[in-house]
Amino acid sequence: MTTSSLSAYLLEQKTRFIRENGDGWTMVMGNEAGDLDSLASSIGFAWLLSHRPITDTKAIALITTPREDFVLRAENLYALQSVGVKEDFQELLCPEDLPKPNLCTNFALVDHNSLHPTYALPGAKVTAIIDHHEDEGKYLDTASPRIIEPTGSCASLVTMAIMSYPTLQIPPELASLLLSAIVIDTHGLRRGGKAVDVDHQTSAWLLARANVPSSEILVEQAAETHQLVPDHPLIQSLSGMLSAKKSALSHLSTRDLLRRDYKEYVFNLSSSICGTSPCSIKAGLATVPLPLVSFFSPSPTSVVVATQGWIKERGLSILGVLTTYKSKQGKSKRELMWVVDENVCGPRLPQALFDGFAASGVLQAKQTNFERYGFNSQVGRDENKGDEVERGSIDKEESDGEQAGAPETSPFSVGFIARVYRQKNSAATRKQIAPILKRVLEG
């Protein structure tokens, strides 16, 4: 398969799907955050479903990100273009491309294991799951395969599924795309990091089949031991390039930063929070690859206004902003900001949230104050211009000492309760936070 033929294959599948209004097809979907792992896993698993021996499955990847929002993830653009997908990405099936009527009722889920409410309509059936998040216990009778295992990357599990069919020859471009997803999700397969043996094993297998120049001897050795994969020049180069693309954020607005890596949830609140009347709320978790001091720069007050605007736009009761970044010494760092709309269930909701996470102890979070992020101690005012930094830089957050000031002071408007924390457990990501949030709110 040439570089252009992967593009041609994707376009052919999309054309057929639309022409047939999805009738009899299976849509393979990643999660709504739309990161490279979801994108590559959906394309890879759709290819496998369509090519398995002795099956007649018509499958297509649905890219959950609207095409106009592809610019939010430069690393996705780079990975797609490097395997020959054209710059306008018309080969890919996006939500706005779905036919009307859309007769597709079968769904395969990758990188998540609960069908999004948008698609969970009467008649919808989840026929397969490959995921590495916490198992929500759904579709036990309909999903086959149903593979939910802890790995650094979901793309590793998709690759293992492909490897289980020895007669299949994976297209080099697809091998490269899956390898890119594993590399970025495991930070270059860094030793002591997120990568587990499955990630190393599948990366070695993909490396030998990707459309990239490589040392044949080194690849053979890597395939035998899996230990040399992180040291391979291609892996190191690819990791550096993808990380640089992912960190290119200066062109993004506050709204863009909040929605570029965003997941939304619906929770049925426990009676201890909402009383005798049943109550459900929407919560959003936005992962932002910047320290809060940079997220709030250069105008902290305008960032607050934009954040409140996002909460209102999405109809949220809770927004969690999960920051992740590297210190000047190269150490992984995380912070957490909760913003809660107190108009829902009064003060019981924010108190339950804060107390619940404190009791869990998983994040090892220490509450701090907004002054360290460029706000004056007087609520809602922004006069501390000396604290301004450009996005992407790291300043005061490197200090281990806490600044003086009242932690409860918040720059958010009346009706919003906000708190900021420094998270000592830098290994706890949204993958761990979302299940804790569900248990805290639903009991």
Secondary structure, DSSP 8 states (H G I E B T S, - for coil): --HHHHHHHHHHHHHHHHHTTTTTEEEEE--TT--HHHHHHHHHHHHHHHH-TT---EEEEE--S-GGGGGG-HHHHHHHHHTT--TT-TTSB-GGG--SS----EEEEES-SS--TTT--TT-EEEEEEE-S------TTT-SSEEE---S-HHHHHHHHHHT-TT----HHHHHHHHHHHHHHTTTT-TTSS--HHHHHHHHHHHTTSSS---HHHHHHHHHHSSSGGGSHHHHHHHHHHHHHHT--TT--HHHHHHHTEEEEEEE--HHHHTTS--EEEEEEEEESS-HHHHT-S-HHHHHHHHHHHHHHHT-SEEEEEEEEE-TTS-EEEEEEEEEETTTTTTHHHHHHHHHHHHH-SS-EEEE-GGGGT--SSTT----GGG---TT---GGG-SS--SS-TT---S-TTEEEEEEEES-TT--HHHHHHHHHHHHH-
